[in-house]
Every structure is written in C-alpha cells, then in structure tokens.
Amino acid sequence: MPSAARAAKNESIFRAVNAQIRTIVEGFSTSEDEEMFSFVCECSRPNCIEETSATLEEYRTVREHPTQFLILAEHLDPDRERIVNRTDRFAVVEKLGLAGELAEENA
C-alpha cells in the first residue's frame, strides 16, 4: 500500500480528472438525474485506471464532502478509509486520520 501522502496525491489527481469530466458532462447533459456517466476510480492504488459509472447527482453528493471519494468497492483501503455508501456500481469512502486531513487540504 502506498503511504498516506502518496495515496492522497493519487486521489487528488483522479479527483481533478473527474471534476473535468463533470464539467464537460454538465455542458452537454439534458437529463442529468438519471443518465449514467463514466468516472475514474478515485482510489489510492497508484496504477488504477479503472472506471465506474454514476449520475451527476450521485457524483455531486460525493464532492460535497472533501474527505469522500468515489471508488470501486473492491479498491477499499481499510487502513485509511471506510465505506459510507455503496451501490452495485461504486462505493463512496471517507478518508480517516492523516489520509482524511490530506484530503481536506487538497480539496
């Protein structure tokens, strides 16, 4: 597992990518409440490039909390995060301890 600092850097990069996806989708979407879009998994794994799907509203809800990230459920890092919401498509995790502090600083 990567260090908390390295994990936070990876997650902030994935979060930035997803923010750009969200901005683009918001410009083109007409039915954002139900339409699914692909987002990059925001896990701490350094080589992860997997995708998950969520509606814009689901993604907005995750982004309301700087310590929460959208990941594939099987990418959970139980030493640094806990699942706060789970669907059949993704999990929302909350960063704990130093990982949470770094997530807030990088938000």
Secondary structure, DSSP 4 states (H G I P E B T S, - for coil): ---HHHHHHHHHHHHHHHHHHHHHHHHH-S-TTT--EEEE---S-TT---EEEE-HHHHHHHHTSTTEEEE-GGG--TTTEEEEEE-SS-EEEEE-HHHHHHHHHH-
